[in-house]
Amino acid sequence: MGDDALAPGPALAHASALLTQRGFHEVARNARGDSLYLARGNDPGRLRLSNHARTPKQRRGHPEVLASLVIRQPRNLSQIAVMVEAALRDFAGVQRRRDQAATGKDSTIGA
C-alpha cells in the first residue's frame, strides 16, 4: 500500500464525498455499514458504494440499484476519482436506458 493510498473504508468515504459534490445524497446504509446507497434528487435509481460485489440474488431483489462502485483494495485519491467518474457514466447509461424503456423510445432510431 502506497503512502497516499486509503484503505477501503476511508476510500469509500472519499468516494461518497465526491458524489455528494455531484448532487448525490445518502438514502440508505446496510446494517453492517459496509454498503451505502446514494440517490440524486427524487430519482428512484440508486448508486451503491461498497467493499464487496452484489450477489445475483441481491441484484434481482434490488432493481433500483443502477450502478455500483466497489473498492476492495487501498486506492489513492486519483484512482478514487477515476472510479467515481466510471460509476457516474455507468449510472447515467443505465438511467438513460431505463427512462427510454419507460417511454418506449429508442435512442438508436434516427441516429
C-alpha positions as a Markdown table, in Angstrom:
| # | Residue | x | y | z |
|---|---|---|---|---|
| 1 | Met | 0.0 | 0.0 | 0.0 |
| 2 | Gly | 1.5 | 3.3 | -1.0 |
| 3 | Asp | 1.8 | 6.2 | 1.4 |
| 4 | Asp | -1.0 | 8.1 | -0.2 |
| 5 | Ala | -3.4 | 5.1 | -0.5 |
| 6 | Leu | -6.6 | 5.0 | 1.5 |
| 7 | Ala | -7.9 | 1.7 | 3.0 |
| 8 | Pro | -11.2 | 0.6 | 1.5 |
| 9 | Gly | -13.3 | 2.2 | 4.3 |
| 10 | Pro | -11.8 | 5.7 | 4.0 |
| 11 | Ala | -11.7 | 5.4 | 0.2 |
| 12 | Leu | -15.4 | 4.7 | 0.1 |
| 13 | Ala | -16.0 | 7.7 | 2.4 |
| 14 | His | -14.0 | 9.9 | 0.0 |
| 15 | Ala | -15.9 | 8.5 | -3.0 |
| 16 | Ser | -19.2 | 9.3 | -1.2 |
| 17 | Ala | -17.9 | 12.9 | -0.6 |
| 18 | Leu | -17.1 | 13.3 | -4.3 |
| 19 | Leu | -20.5 | 12.0 | -5.3 |
| 20 | Thr | -22.1 | 14.4 | -2.8 |
| 21 | Gln | -20.4 | 17.2 | -4.6 |
| 22 | Arg | -22.0 | 15.9 | -7.8 |
| 23 | Gly | -25.6 | 16.2 | -6.3 |
| 24 | Phe | -26.0 | 12.7 | -4.7 |
| 25 | His | -27.1 | 12.2 | -1.2 |
| 26 | Glu | -27.2 | 9.1 | 1.1 |
| 27 | Val | -30.5 | 7.4 | 1.3 |
| 28 | Ala | -29.7 | 4.1 | 2.9 |
| 29 | Arg | -26.9 | 2.1 | 4.5 |
| 30 | Asn | -26.8 | -1.6 | 5.2 |
| 31 | Ala | -26.8 | -2.9 | 8.8 |
| 32 | Arg | -23.0 | -3.7 | 8.8 |
| 33 | Gly | -22.3 | -0.2 | 7.4 |
| 34 | Asp | -20.1 | -1.6 | 4.5 |
| 35 | Ser | -22.6 | -0.6 | 1.8 |
| 36 | Leu | -24.3 | 2.7 | 1.3 |
| 37 | Tyr | -26.8 | 3.8 | -1.3 |
| 38 | Leu | -26.9 | 7.3 | -2.9 |
| 39 | Ala | -29.6 | 9.0 | -5.0 |
| 40 | Arg | -29.7 | 12.2 | -7.0 |
| 41 | Gly | -32.8 | 14.3 | -6.4 |
| 42 | Asn | -36.1 | 12.4 | -6.3 |
| 43 | Asp | -34.9 | 9.8 | -8.8 |
| 44 | Pro | -35.6 | 6.2 | -7.6 |
| 45 | Gly | -32.3 | 5.0 | -9.0 |
| 46 | Arg | -29.5 | 4.2 | -6.6 |
| 47 | Leu | -25.8 | 4.3 | -6.8 |
| 48 | Arg | -24.3 | 1.7 | -4.4 |
| 49 | Leu | -20.9 | 2.1 | -2.7 |
| 50 | Ser | -19.4 | -0.9 | -1.1 |
| 51 | Asn | -16.4 | -3.0 | -0.3 |
| 52 | His | -17.9 | -6.1 | -1.9 |
| 53 | Ala | -19.9 | -7.0 | -5.1 |
| 54 | Arg | -23.6 | -7.8 | -5.0 |
| 55 | Thr | -24.8 | -11.4 | -5.5 |
| 56 | Pro | -27.2 | -12.3 | -8.3 |
| 57 | Lys | -29.9 | -12.6 | -5.6 |
| 58 | Gln | -29.2 | -9.1 | -4.4 |
| 59 | Arg | -29.3 | -7.8 | -7.9 |
| 60 | Arg | -32.8 | -9.3 | -8.5 |
| 61 | Gly | -34.1 | -8.1 | -5.2 |
| 62 | His | -32.9 | -4.5 | -5.6 |
| 63 | Pro | -33.5 | -3.3 | -9.2 |
| 64 | Glu | -33.3 | 0.3 | -8.0 |
| 65 | Val | -29.5 | -0.1 | -7.8 |
| 66 | Leu | -28.4 | 1.2 | -11.3 |
| 67 | Ala | -24.7 | 1.0 | -10.7 |
| 68 | Ser | -22.1 | 0.1 | -8.1 |
| 69 | Leu | -18.7 | 1.4 | -7.1 |
| 70 | Val | -16.8 | -1.3 | -5.3 |
| 71 | Ile | -13.5 | -0.6 | -3.5 |
| 72 | Arg | -11.8 | -3.7 | -2.1 |
| 73 | Gln | -8.2 | -2.6 | -2.1 |
| 74 | Pro | -6.4 | 0.5 | -0.9 |
| 75 | Arg | -6.7 | 3.3 | -3.5 |
| 76 | Asn | -5.2 | 6.8 | -3.9 |
| 77 | Leu | -7.2 | 9.9 | -4.4 |
| 78 | Ser | -6.7 | 10.0 | -8.2 |
| 79 | Gln | -7.7 | 6.3 | -8.5 |
| 80 | Ile | -10.9 | 7.0 | -6.5 |
| 81 | Ala | -11.7 | 10.0 | -8.7 |
| 82 | Val | -11.4 | 7.8 | -11.8 |
| 83 | Met | -13.6 | 5.1 | -10.2 |
| 84 | Val | -16.2 | 7.7 | -9.3 |
| 85 | Glu | -16.3 | 9.0 | -12.9 |
| 86 | Ala | -16.7 | 5.5 | -14.2 |
| 87 | Ala | -19.6 | 4.8 | -11.8 |
| 88 | Leu | -21.3 | 8.1 | -12.8 |
| 89 | Arg | -21.0 | 7.1 | -16.5 |
| 90 | Asp | -22.5 | 3.6 | -15.7 |
| 91 | Phe | -25.3 | 5.2 | -13.6 |
| 92 | Ala | -26.2 | 7.7 | -16.4 |
| 93 | Gly | -26.2 | 5.0 | -19.0 |
| 94 | Val | -28.5 | 2.6 | -17.1 |
| 95 | Gln | -30.7 | 5.6 | -16.1 |
| 96 | Arg | -31.0 | 6.6 | -19.7 |
| 97 | Arg | -31.9 | 3.1 | -20.9 |
| 98 | Arg | -34.4 | 2.8 | -18.0 |
| 99 | Asp | -36.0 | 6.1 | -19.0 |
| 100 | Gln | -36.1 | 5.2 | -22.7 |
| 101 | Ala | -37.7 | 1.8 | -21.9 |
| 102 | Ala | -40.3 | 3.6 | -19.8 |
| 103 | Thr | -41.2 | 5.9 | -22.6 |
| 104 | Gly | -40.8 | 3.4 | -25.4 |
| 105 | Lys | -38.2 | 5.4 | -27.2 |
| 106 | Asp | -35.1 | 4.0 | -28.7 |
| 107 | Ser | -32.1 | 6.4 | -28.9 |
| 108 | Thr | -30.7 | 4.5 | -31.9 |
| 109 | Ile | -33.6 | 5.4 | -34.1 |
| 110 | Gly | -32.7 | 8.3 | -36.4 |
| 111 | Ala | -29.0 | 8.1 | -35.4 |
